[in-house]
Amino acid sequence: MMVVSLGVRASLAGALFIGLPGIAAAQFPPPAPPANSSSSSVQDRWPDPPKPSPRGAAPTAGPSKRQAAPANTSAGDDASAPAKAAPSKPAAPRTPANVVACNGVFSKDSTHLKLAIKFDSRNVAFDDVDGPDGSKIKASVLYPGDPKRRLEVVWNNDAARTDVSVISINGKSQWTAPKGLKLGLPIAALQKLNGKPFKLGGFTADGSSSVTGWDGGALSSLPGGCKVGIRLSVDSKASPDARSAVSGDKELSSNDPNVLAAKPSVAEILIGY
């Protein structure tokens, strides 16, 4: 049995050595023919399976089957194809940065420290601001050196700088208040936000007036429990007659033709608790 086994192994080994050139030829095709040969470079990269041919016969040039094969669009290829990205959801609209809301750092229980943490202590100062009747009062001022970002917060407790009393938007500030209130808003637009006409006092010699009542309109109360006060200013281009018609110690309505003729707009917004 050992002799037979050795003989079988020798026969198999011989057959393997004899077949190696054919296997090598199939896996590693011969080098490309000379430049004047009719063989194509595509065939050299992807040769057709070897076919029996007379010894010494030159390889026949022909179109590569692999190149000519149409793209496979079968379900099997779909599995290997990269997955399509899911359609992205539209980003939620961002709240504008400079908006005063009656919550968070502008809530009733806010403090100077909370403002300093929120807006960076370098952007918050405790300084004098204009008060009633030409007086000066202390307030925390956001961005004191930037008129467009300036915001004043007056406290009920000046010593501790706690308990918000009034938040003032004035000058050239671009801060906005709840309901879309902002400086420069015409009185007609202000009435539209309120949803109905409101009351205001007669204009003073400097052309300013204050809202005295919202008459139960949308601006009579704001989310968060705060109230809003508005100071109006007559249009600088209003005629003397138009100014005179709305001046004096009297009560006016926002839809009064004389008031509309003076074209007043929002000059200051006061948000208080």
Stockholm file with secondary structure:
# STOCKHOLM 1.0

chainA/1-273         MMVVSLGVRASLAGALFIGLPGIAAAQFPPPAPPANSSSSSVQDRWPDPPKPSPRGAAPTAGPSKRQAAPANTSAGDDASAPAKAAPSKPAAPRTPANVVACNGVFSKDSTHLKLAIKFDSRNVAFDDVDGPDGSKIKASVLYPGDPKRRLEVVWNNDAARTDVSVISINGKSQWTAPKGLKLGLPIAALQKLNGKPFKLGGFTADGSSSVTGWDGGALSSLPGGCKVGIRLSVDSKASPDARSAVSGDKELSSNDPNVLAAKPSVAEILIGY
#=GR chainA/1-273 SS CHHHHHHHHHHHHHHHHHHHHHHHHHHSCCCCCCTTSCCCHHHHHSCCCCCCCCTTCCCCCCCCHHHHSCCCCSHHHHHHSCCCCCCCCCCCCCCCSSBCCSSGGGSTTCBHHHHHHHHCGGGEEEEEEECGGGCEEEEEEESTTCTTTCEEEEEEETTTTEEEEEEEECTTCCCBCGGGCCTTCBHHHHHHHHTSCCEEECBCTTSEEEEEECTTSGGGSCTTSCEEEEEEECCTTCCHHHHHHHBSSCEEETTCHHHHHHCCEEEEEEEEC
#=GC SS_cons         CHHHHHHHHHHHHHHHHHHHHHHHHHHSCCCCCCTTSCCCHHHHHSCCCCCCCCTTCCCCCCCCHHHHSCCCCSHHHHHHSCCCCCCCCCCCCCCCSSBCCSSGGGSTTCBHHHHHHHHCGGGEEEEEEECGGGCEEEEEEESTTCTTTCEEEEEEETTTTEEEEEEEECTTCCCBCGGGCCTTCBHHHHHHHHTSCCEEECBCTTSEEEEEECTTSGGGSCTTSCEEEEEEECCTTCCHHHHHHHBSSCEEETTCHHHHHHCCEEEEEEEEC
//
